[in-house]
């Protein structure tokens, strides 16, 4: 084995191991959560899910304002401060800023809630629902800083264990307050507040050794300068979905929004995979770019191809399997969610393209570029939603999301080409995606079958696509076969 091949496999192993750890930390609790969806569906109406979706969007926007993008700078500036007093001063500075900003923004949010609720939150009252959302959002800052430090230190195994424990705890709280005590939306928010409080205590304990430094304004100034470029991107990324939700709820009903929310839960494995891969990929990409050799660039290309093929398989699996599962396990009031799942899954595929093409933007510290990407996404999303929501309802919103994410991926790719040129075989990767979509399209001929029969036929379609990749000797298949061969030799 050549040195280049060994290094490529090493990078692939790092990415695979970290993605697996991040993914396990997110997906195992989600699997448990997925299994209790029928339980929630028995006590929550589609309208309840819609209300929770609107409040979740409001919490996401508040969280961005409470951070002002500064904790996000930790992922980049961590590598410019050595472990020890220098890093402690930096993290102490960020920690104090985070806490102060959360308190100020939380107070302003409480005062402004009655003004914004009619337009963006469909009139949801401040007390008690709005107050619970504001307090919960203010407690999430410490966990966000901890997450970014863990990511930078490549402590993916620790991240996995922590996420599993906290998620199972959150799930237990939710089951108690929602399913057992039957407190509905209020119970869901109370359980989230308790979970956030416990998470805040745990993150503070983890960060304690890192927060014993001195507050230094120059360190905060550098992070604020970096955040100034990323903050508009983050705000736009959260305001656009909230606007789409408000449009759907006001044009159709809160129940329509709830159906879209449930469909997103069934497609959530794809978003988990995207987040997990992104968390694993960024440190590896930064490390390879710092080497900046022909060999390191080729390893980036190889990793891109492997990730693309794997995500295509995952997307096709959700497209084919999730809709009949929805029909099998959910009551009649939620059946319409099945036809929304494929559109949500396609949106995840479009988002994954951006994950593959965007790391160079952050490595080059072009923090203004993501704002342009997010602006494009928001404009396309809101315009397309406005045009389609009246006639297509939740399908129109999901379709608008696909179009917007494709637009953002194209813009991100064009920007990246200005910074670096990598020999990524996009034509071959696009051809593989087109074949996968043909297999997905074949599932429309199974719509007249009962859910169990559809599940069997669609599963066969997925296996057929996997077999086609095997025949074409897709890089992902080759990588898996090589690893299996090496394990046989080792044993």
C-alpha positions in Angstrom: 0.0 0.0 0.0 1.4 3.4 -1.0 1.8 6.3 1.5 -0.9 8.2 -0.3 -3.4 5.4 -0.1 -2.6 4.9 3.6 -3.2 8.6 4.3 -6.4 8.6 2.4 -7.6 5.6 4.3 -6.5 7.3 7.6 -8.6 10.4 6.7 -11.5 8.2 5.7 -11.3 6.3 8.9 -11.2 9.5 10.9 -14.2 10.9 9.1 -16.1 7.6 9.3 -15.3 7.1 13.0 -16.2 10.7 14.0 -19.4 10.7 11.8 -20.4 7.4 13.4 -19.8 8.8 16.9 -21.6 12.0 16.2 -24.3 10.1 14.4 -24.8 7.5 17.2 -25.1 10.3 19.7 -27.9 11.9 17.7 -29.5 9.0 16.0 -30.0 6.5 18.8 -32.1 8.9 20.9 -34.0 9.8 17.7 -34.7 6.2 17.0 -36.2 5.9 20.5 -38.1 9.2 19.9 -39.3 7.8 16.5 -40.7 4.7 18.2 -42.8 6.9 20.6 -44.2 9.0 17.8 -47.4 6.9 17.8 -47.6 7.6 21.5 -47.4 11.3 21.0 -49.8 11.2 18.1 -52.4 9.7 20.5 -52.2 12.7 22.8 -51.1 15.5 20.5 -53.2 16.8 17.6 -51.7 18.0 14.3 -52.5 21.5 15.6 -50.4 20.9 18.7 -47.5 19.9 16.5 -48.0 23.0 14.5 -47.9 25.2 17.6 -44.7 23.5 18.8 -43.1 24.0 15.4 -43.8 27.7 15.5 -42.4 28.0 19.0 -39.3 26.0 18.0 -38.7 28.5 15.2 -39.0 31.4 17.7 -36.6 29.6 20.0 -34.1 29.2 17.2 -34.2 32.9 16.3 -33.8 33.9 20.0 -30.9 31.5 20.3 -29.1 33.3 17.4 -29.6 36.7 19.0 -28.4 35.5 22.4 -25.1 34.3 20.8 -24.6 37.0 18.2 -22.5 34.4 16.3 -19.6 34.7 18.8 -19.6 31.0 20.1 -19.4 30.0 16.4 -16.0 31.6 16.2 -14.7 29.1 18.7 -14.7 26.4 16.0 -12.3 28.6 14.0 -10.2 30.4 16.6 -9.6 27.4 18.7 -6.9 26.3 16.4 -5.1 29.7 16.8 -4.8 29.4 20.6 -2.7 26.7 22.3 -4.1 24.7 25.2 -3.2 26.4 28.4 -3.6 30.0 29.7 -4.0 31.5 26.2 -7.0 29.2 25.4 -8.4 29.7 28.9 -8.4 33.5 28.5 -10.2 33.1 25.1 -12.9 30.7 26.4 -13.4 32.8 29.5 -14.0 35.9 27.4 -16.5 34.0 25.2 -18.3 32.5 28.2 -18.8 35.9 29.9 -20.0 37.5 26.7 -22.4 34.6 26.1 -24.0 34.8 29.6 -24.4 38.6 29.5 -25.8 38.6 26.0 -28.4 35.9 26.8 -29.7 37.9 29.8 -30.0 41.1 27.8 -31.7 39.5 24.8 -34.0 37.4 27.0 -35.3 40.6 28.7 -35.8 42.3 25.4 -37.6 39.3 24.0 -40.1 39.2 26.9 -40.8 42.9 26.4 -41.2 42.6 22.6 -43.2 39.3 22.4 -46.6 40.9 22.3 -45.5 43.1 19.4 -44.2 40.3 17.2 -46.5 37.4 18.1 -49.5 38.4 15.9 -47.4 38.6 12.7 -44.8 35.9 13.2 -46.2 33.6 15.9 -49.9 33.4 15.0 -50.8 35.2 18.3 -49.3 32.6 20.7 -49.3 34.3 24.1 -46.2 35.3 26.2 -47.5 33.6 29.4 -46.9 30.8 29.8 -45.7 29.4 26.4 -43.6 32.4 25.2 -41.9 32.7 28.6 -40.9 29.1 28.6 -39.3 29.4 25.2 -37.3 32.5 26.2 -35.9 31.0 29.4 -35.1 27.7 27.7 -33.2 29.5 24.9 -31.2 31.5 27.4 -29.9 28.3 29.0 -28.5 26.7 25.8 -25.5 29.0 25.4 -23.1 26.9 27.6 -24.0 23.7 25.9 -23.3 25.4 22.5 -19.8 26.5 23.6 -19.1 23.0 25.0 -20.2 21.4 21.7 -17.8 23.5 19.7 -14.9 22.8 21.9 -15.6 19.0 21.8 -15.8 19.2 18.1 -12.5 21.1 17.8 -10.8 18.6 20.1 -12.2 15.8 18.0 -13.7 14.2 21.1 -16.4 12.5 19.1 -16.8 9.5 21.4 -17.4 11.8 24.4 -19.9 13.8 22.3 -21.7 10.6 21.4 -22.0 9.5 25.0 -23.1 12.9 26.2 -25.7 13.4 23.5 -27.2 9.9 24.1 -27.5 10.5 27.9 -29.0 14.0 27.6 -31.3 12.9 24.8 -32.6 9.9 26.6 -33.2 12.1 29.7 -35.0 14.6 27.6 -37.1 11.9 26.1 -38.0 10.5 29.5 -39.1 14.0 30.7 -41.2 14.5 27.6 -42.9 11.1 27.9 -43.8 11.9 31.6 -45.1 15.4 30.9 -46.8 14.8 27.6 -47.9 11.1 27.4 -48.4 10.3 31.1 -49.5 13.6 32.6 -51.2 14.6 29.3 -50.1 18.3 29.6 -50.0 18.8 25.8 -47.9 21.6 24.4 -47.3 23.1 27.8 -45.9 19.8 29.1 -43.6 19.6 26.1 -42.1 23.0 26.8 -41.8 22.3 30.5 -39.8 19.2 29.8 -37.6 21.1 27.4 -36.9 23.7 30.1 -35.9 21.1 32.7 -33.7 19.4 30.1 -32.0 22.7 29.2 -31.4 23.4 32.9 -29.7 20.0 33.4 -27.7 20.6 30.2 -26.6 24.0 31.4 -25.3 22.5 34.7 -23.4 19.7 32.9 -21.8 22.1 30.3 -20.7 24.4 33.1 -19.1 21.5 34.9 -17.2 20.5 31.7 -16.1 24.0 30.9 -15.0 24.9 34.5 -11.3 24.2 33.9 -11.4 26.3 30.7 -13.2 29.3 32.2 -10.6 30.2 34.8 -8.8 32.7 32.7 -9.1 36.5 32.3 -11.6 38.4 30.2 -9.6 40.1 27.4 -11.4 42.5 25.1 -9.0 42.0 22.1 -9.9 38.3 22.0 -13.7 39.2 22.0 -13.1 41.9 19.4 -11.6 39.3 17.0 -14.5 36.9 17.5 -17.0 39.7 17.1 -15.3 40.7 13.8 -15.6 37.1 12.6 -19.2 36.8 13.8 -20.2 40.0 12.1 -19.9 38.1 8.8 -21.7 34.9 9.9 -24.5 36.5 12.0 -26.6 37.7 9.1 -26.3 34.2 7.6 -27.5 32.6 10.8 -30.4 35.1 11.3 -31.6 34.8 7.7 -31.3 31.0 8.0 -33.7 31.0 11.0 -36.1 33.9 10.0 -36.9 32.3 6.6 -38.2 29.0 8.0 -40.2 30.9 10.7 -41.7 33.1 7.9 -42.6 30.0 5.9 -44.3 28.4 8.9 -46.3 31.5 9.7 -47.4 31.7 6.0 -48.5 28.1 6.0 -50.3 28.4 9.4 -52.1 31.6 8.4 -52.9 30.5 4.8 -54.0 27.0 5.6 -54.1 26.0 9.3 -51.9 25.1 12.3 -52.8 21.5 11.6 -51.2 21.7 8.1 -48.0 23.0 9.7 -48.2 20.1 12.2 -48.4 17.6 9.3 -45.3 19.0 7.8 -43.6 18.9 11.2 -44.4 15.2 11.6 -43.1 14.5 8.1 -39.8 16.3 9.0 -39.5 14.0 12.0 -39.7 10.9 9.8 -37.0 12.4 7.5 -34.9 13.5 10.5 -32.3 10.7 10.1 -31.0 12.6 7.0 -30.6 15.9 8.9 -28.9 13.9 11.7 -26.5 12.4 9.2 -25.8 15.8 7.7 -25.1 17.4 11.0 -22.9 14.5 12.1 -20.9 14.5 8.9 -20.5 18.2 9.0 -19.2 18.1 12.6 -16.7 15.4 11.7 -15.7 16.8 8.3 -14.9 20.4 9.2 -11.9 19.7 11.5 -10.6 17.1 9.0 -11.0 19.5 6.1 -9.2 22.3 7.9 -6.4 19.9 8.8 -6.0 18.8 5.2 -6.1 22.3 3.8 -3.4 23.4 6.2 -1.2 20.8 4.7 -2.2 22.1 1.2 -0.4 19.4 -0.8 -1.5 17.6 -3.9 -2.0 14.5 -1.8 -4.1 16.3 0.8 -6.4 17.8 -1.9 -6.9 14.4 -3.5 -7.9 13.0 -0.1 -10.6 15.7 0.1 -11.9 14.7 -3.3 -12.0 11.0 -2.3 -13.8 11.8 0.9 -16.3 13.9 -1.0 -17.2 11.1 -3.3 -17.5 8.5 -0.5 -19.8 10.8 1.5 -22.0 11.7 -1.5 -22.7 8.0 -2.4 -23.4 7.1 1.2 -25.8 10.0 1.6 -27.6 9.1 -1.7 -28.2 5.6 -0.3 -29.6 7.1 2.9 -31.8 9.6 1.1 -33.2 6.9 -1.2 -33.9 4.7 1.9 -36.0 7.5 3.5 -37.8 8.3 0.3 -38.8 4.7 -0.2 -39.4 3.4 3.3 -40.7 6.3 5.4 -44.0 7.0 3.6 -45.5 3.5 4.0 -44.2 3.4 7.6 -46.2 6.6 8.3 -49.3 5.0 7.0 -48.7 1.9 9.1 -48.1 3.4 12.5 -49.9 6.8 12.7 -53.6 7.5 13.1 -55.8 8.8 10.3 -55.4 12.4 11.3 -51.6 12.2 10.4 -51.8 10.1 7.2 -51.3 13.1 4.9 -47.8 13.4 6.3 -46.7 10.4 4.2 -46.9 12.4 1.0 -44.7 15.2 2.5 -41.8 13.0 3.5 -40.2 12.6 0.0 -40.1 16.4 -0.5 -38.5 16.9 2.9 -35.9 14.1 2.1 -35.0 15.8 -1.2 -34.5 19.1 0.7 -31.9 17.2 3.0 -30.1 16.0 -0.1 -29.9 19.5 -1.5 -28.6 20.7 1.9 -25.9 18.0 1.9 -24.5 19.4 -1.3 -23.8 22.7 0.5 -22.1 20.8 3.3 -19.7 19.3 0.8 -18.9 22.5 -1.1 -18.8 25.1 1.7 -15.9 24.2 4.1 -13.4 26.2 2.1 -15.5 29.4 2.7 -15.0 29.0 6.5 -11.4 27.9 6.1 -10.6 31.1 4.1 -12.4 33.1 6.8 -14.8 34.6 4.2 -17.4 35.0 6.8 -19.5 37.3 4.6 -20.1 34.6 2.0 -22.5 32.5 4.0 -24.7 35.5 4.4 -25.0 35.8 0.7 -25.9 32.1 0.5 -28.5 32.4 3.3 -29.9 35.5 1.7 -30.4 33.6 -1.6 -31.9 30.7 0.3 -34.3 33.0 2.2 -35.4 35.0 -0.8 -36.0 31.9 -3.0 -37.7 30.1 -0.1 -40.1 32.9 0.9 -40.9 33.8 -2.7 -41.6 30.2 -3.8 -43.6 29.5 -0.6 -45.7 32.6 -1.2 -46.4 31.4 -4.8 -47.2 27.8 -3.9 -48.6 27.7 -0.4 -52.1 28.8 -1.4 -52.5 26.1 -4.0 -50.3 23.3 -2.6 -50.4 23.9 1.1 -47.7 22.0 3.0 -46.4 20.3 -0.2 -45.8 23.8 -1.6 -43.7 24.8 1.5 -41.7 21.5 1.3 -41.1 22.0 -2.4 -40.1 25.6 -1.9 -37.5 24.4 0.6 -36.0 22.0 -2.0 -35.7 24.8 -4.5 -34.2 27.2 -2.0 -31.6 24.7 -0.8 -30.6 23.8 -4.3 -30.1 27.5 -5.0 -27.9 27.9 -1.9 -25.8 24.9 -2.9 -25.2 26.4 -6.4 -24.3 29.8 -5.0 -22.0 28.2 -2.4 -20.3 26.1 -5.1 -19.7 29.1 -7.3 -18.1 31.0 -4.3 -15.9 28.1 -3.4 -14.6 27.9 -7.0 -13.3 31.4 -6.5 -11.2 30.2 -3.6 -10.0 26.8 -4.6 -10.3 24.4 -7.5 -10.6 20.7 -6.6 -11.0 17.9 -9.2 -14.3 16.7 -7.8 -16.1 14.6 -10.4 -19.4 16.3 -10.2 -20.7 14.9 -13.5 -20.2 11.3 -12.3 -21.8 12.1 -8.9 -24.7 13.8 -10.6 -25.3 10.8 -12.8 -25.4 8.6 -9.7 -28.0 10.9 -8.1 -30.1 10.9 -11.3 -30.2 7.1 -11.3 -31.2 7.1 -7.6 -34.0 9.6 -8.3 -35.3 7.2 -11.1 -35.5 4.4 -8.5 -37.4 6.8 -6.2 -39.7 7.7 -9.1 -40.5 4.1 -9.6 -42.1 4.0 -6.2 -45.0 6.1 -7.5 -46.3 2.9 -9.3 -46.7 1.3 -5.8 -49.1 4.0 -4.4 -52.2 1.8 -4.9 -50.7 -1.1 -2.9 -51.3 -1.5 0.9 -48.6 -0.1 3.2 -47.0 -3.5 3.9 -46.8 -4.4 0.2 -45.4 -0.9 -0.6 -42.8 -1.3 2.1 -41.7 -4.6 0.6 -41.5 -3.4 -3.0 -39.8 -0.1 -2.1 -37.3 -2.0 0.0 -36.5 -4.1 -3.1 -36.0 -0.9 -5.1 -33.5 0.3 -2.6 -31.6 -3.1 -2.7 -31.7 -2.8 -6.5 -30.0 0.6 -6.4 -27.3 -0.7 -4.1 -26.7 -3.6 -6.5 -26.3 -1.1 -9.3 -23.7 0.8 -7.4 -21.9 -2.6 -6.9 -22.0 -3.3 -10.6 -20.7 0.2 -11.4 -17.9 -0.2 -8.8 -18.9 3.0 -7.1 -16.1 4.4 -4.9 -18.2 3.8 -1.8 -18.6 0.1 -2.7 -14.9 -0.3 -3.4 -14.0 1.3 -0.1 -16.3 -1.0 1.8 -15.0 -4.1 -0.1 -11.4 -3.1 0.6 -12.0 -2.7 4.3 -13.8 -6.0 4.5 -10.9 -7.6 2.6 -8.3 -6.1 5.0 -10.3 -7.3 8.0 -10.4 -10.9 6.6 -6.6 -10.8 6.2 -6.2 -9.4 9.7 -8.3 -12.3 11.2 
